[in-house]
Amino acid sequence: MRTWTALVAGCVAGLFSMAQGAGAVSLQSVGNFIEPVYMTSPPGDPRLFVVERGGRIQVVHDGTTSQFLDIHDRTTTVGDRGMLSMAFDPNYARTGLFYVFYTGTAAADGQEGLGHVDEFHVSSNPNLADAATRRPVLTISRPNAMADLNGGQLQFGRDGYLYISVGDADNRDATAQNLALLNGKLLRIDPHGATPGAYSIPPDNPFASSGSARHEIWASGLRNPWRFSFDAGTGDLTIGDVGAGSWEEIDLAPAPAIGRGANFGWPACEGFAGSCPGATPPVFAYPHSDPGGDAAHGCAIMGGYVYRGTQIPALAGRYLYADLCAGELRSIKLGIPFAGGDRAESAPGALSSPQSFGEDASCNLYVTNGSVVDKLVGPPSSAKPACPAKATKCKKKHKRKKHHAAASKKHKKHKKKNCHKKRHKKKKKRK
């Protein structure tokens, strides 16, 4: 039963007695962008893709930056809306498919701010998407006209399925606990399809056979899961759920279940406050008011990633996060039932209104710092990366629409050549 008592409050207070930061983190600028809100890379790819809230994606490659996709005419930026994230197909090197989350315009949808997950295909130029290949996958309704609490994170899990975070639309009493609505939830789908609106439900989704609940739902009871991530080392799911008036929280769902069917308690519970029997409690929460000392506080958590790179050995296995108002880089050691050792990794205000973290294919971490995207770096290290190598599988290709085939001819030819080389090597080894 999730009923918070003074005992739990005492445990939380204990977490505020933190170790001093490692002092090993430096910020290295990657470049300036227009309202950057997310950063990511395709599996095994050295490039960095930066999502700009206005509806554009930039790609950093070969010492330069160029525009990868522009759908600003379909995107509204009223309030917290905009293009909010992207995710590459796990087999991107073979398929050329990627997905974006954005909020739509009234002109396009008849209603301002509907959530969209759309599929696109790269063109014959690997640094340019083909906007004409747009295929709508999922449209998320809004129960009201509020412009905030959209969620908007896309991540593929180790299982190959696409996870989607959706905020409660600032409608606390009617969405997060209503399994007939997608708002205030974490969703899980197979986004692949050949026609507009086509996707499938994984058979092991917790409500896949329900007669009343939406089959896409993976977990519920969330307010604004603006950012979540999967630990590249363990597969654990971590959610930074933005609070309302008093608390910000970090939710941990260990592998292999990673929160299947979990209810994280909102709106009856926020952080460690409230009573919501049967709900999954957070592993860490911090207040909006300043408790003093080096304790975390702020107004809106920017959830990050468990560090699995080689740049900063002192952060190995620690979860990085920040707060929009405090502007301080922090880390914590996740665990069940409570996380511990929360500490500052920078001075307060070192980051200017941080909006998001990002992770590249080598598990390097990035953070937005105003209009700048910074890479987290440290002293040189020869440590072996804990970031697992994601080799591209060479297997039979799925059928694609005709306009995809022409656009990706060069992309496929390059991949076919690489796969042929791999198979040739394997044959030699068998001799």
Secondary structure, DSSP 8 states (H G I E B T S, - for coil): --B--HHHHHHHHHHTS--------EEEEEEE-SSEEEEE--TT---EEEEETTTEEEEEETTEEEEEEE-GGGB--STT-SEEEEEE-TTHHHH-EEEEEEEB-HHHHSSTT-EEEEEEEE-SSTTSEEEEEEEEEEEE--SSS-----EEEEEE-TTS-EEEEE--TT-TTTSTT-TTS-TTEEEEEB---SSTT--B--TTSTTTT-SSS-TTEEEB--S---EEEE-TTT--EEEEE--SSSEEEEEEE-TTTTTTT-B--TTTEETTEEB-TT----SEEEESS--STT----SSEE---B--SSS-GGGTT-EEEEETTT---EEEE--SS--EEEEESS-TTSSSS---EEE-TT--EEEEETTEEEEEE-S-------S--------------HHHHHHTHHHHHHHHHHHHHHHHHHHHHH-
